Amino acid sequence: MNDSTIAAVATPIGAGGIGIIKLSGQKALTIASHVFRRSHSSISNSKHENSTDISSFKSHHLYHGYIVDPENRRVVDEVLLAVMLAPHSYTREDVVEIQAHSGPVVLRSILDLVLKYGATIAGPGEFTKRAYINGRIDLTQAEAVIDIINAKTNKSLEIATTLIKGEMQLCIKRIRDYLFNFLAEINAAIDFPEDVGEIINVDRITDVFQNNINTIKELIGQYDNGHILRDGIKLVIVGKPNVGKSSLMNCLIKKERSIVTAVPGTTRDLIEESFSLSGMPVIIADTAGLHDTDDPVEVIGINKAKDYIDCSDLILFIIDGGSILTHEDYEIFEMINTRNSILVINKSDLFSDRHKVTMPDSWKKTPKVEISALYNRGLEALKDLIVKISLGKNNIDLQAVIIPNLRHKLILDRCLASLCSAVEGFDRGSPLELIAIDVKEVVDLLGEITGGSTNNDVIDQIFDRFCIGK
């Protein structure tokens, strides 16, 4: 257990209804006793008390009082104080929460007082890190905390909640426990080669290994199919100038974010916004019109647009449905035709089926939708198509599956390769020592997921993503 007692403001900076200062560690109660005065009949009585011994306070109860500077008896704020005694706290250490009025001055004043009497300022995610180090949660649950904080949609919140309940931990533990026990069998068989047949049932081993392989494949597949619900989709709108890119973006995000005029080339820089679509986080970008130009400012905007296209998940290629295609349209299509894209035929209010743009056969395989960004026509069909292409044909049941994050998925890929190698070793009759190497690697890799065998650099990288106070 860490000997230091940490403290931080646990609520967002700014004015609000309540602000919380949190302390955790062996001296949390002692430090709080220096600055907290329990209320009695009046504020004046509480001011003249030398201290309040909060070690006698009941755990998980609220007490009314005042934060007082012991040196000058100045009342800083009226507060509620809660004590949560170890091990029944978030960190499994003694925890004190001071619930004050929210405001940067008052919260900073209270924080300065507890730091003055022995606390140290908490680092990013240090409270959650202590919960992990003290065994209250594993690493997958710790990562779920930051996912909950960063969740932008209800579905991404559901995914994080599944992980914080420990579903991933239990799944990994089942596989790891079996492989760990199997390693003991292998070691016994190596020590007593004459009894291999009695110690190891190859047929049973192969079947159980295959079950574990299938479980890992399922987890990897759930990431491939469902991670977009948590991580979101990067969407980019491209097209030549004045085809309605900015109007389309404004329609999708439902606010006037991009400037819309009849003058071609109004958008010269990349404009990015986020919104939710059927529970899926979307980051959408309106780009500069792609065309030939000598204007140095437009050239910069066009180059930025091309860079964004390269790292996007889905491209909305928008054309003017009432005009003939130009060489610029053809050049844009050639640039994106190997990527995930939707052909958006805009300005449907200005053309009929008889006078609609004629497209070459090579364009007809690209999913398309007709819209009028001006009159909000066809937008629902476009949204449905975005969701369909982004999620594919897979309907993810969030109550029934675990969706790993990218770190988990990359480790599971390596686990799958080593487990398949072990099964192939059985089939070939390879020495047990070689099979044991593959199995031991999987055991260690699974430990990296839950934190049982993760190096400190990885742990530090994970908790550096947290805010201070969590």
Buried (B, 14 or more C-beta within 10 A) or exposed (E): EBEBBBBBBBBEEEEEEEBBBBBBBBBBBBBBBBBBBBBEEEBEEBEEBEBBEBEEBEEEEEBEBBBBBBEEEEBBBBBBBBBBBBEEBBBBBBBBBBBBBBBEEBBBBBBEBBBBBBBBEBBBBBBBBBBBBBEBBBBBBBBBBBBBEBBBBEBBBBBBBBBBEBBBBEBBBEBBEBBBEBBEBBBBBBEEEEEBEEBBEEEEBBEBBEEBBEBBBEBBEBBBBBBBBBBBBBBBBBBBBBBBBBBBBBBBBEEEBBEBEEEEBBBBEBBBBEBBBBBBBBBBBBBBBBBEBEEEEBBEBBEBBBEBBEEBBBBBBBBBBBBEBEEBBEEBBEBBBEBEBBBBBBBBEEBEEEEEBEBEEEBEEBEBBBBBBBEEBBBEEBBEBBBEBBBEEEEBEBEEBBBBBEBBBBBBEEBBEBBBBBBEBBEEEBEBEEBBBBBBBBBBBBBBBBBBEBEEEEBEEBBEEBEBBB
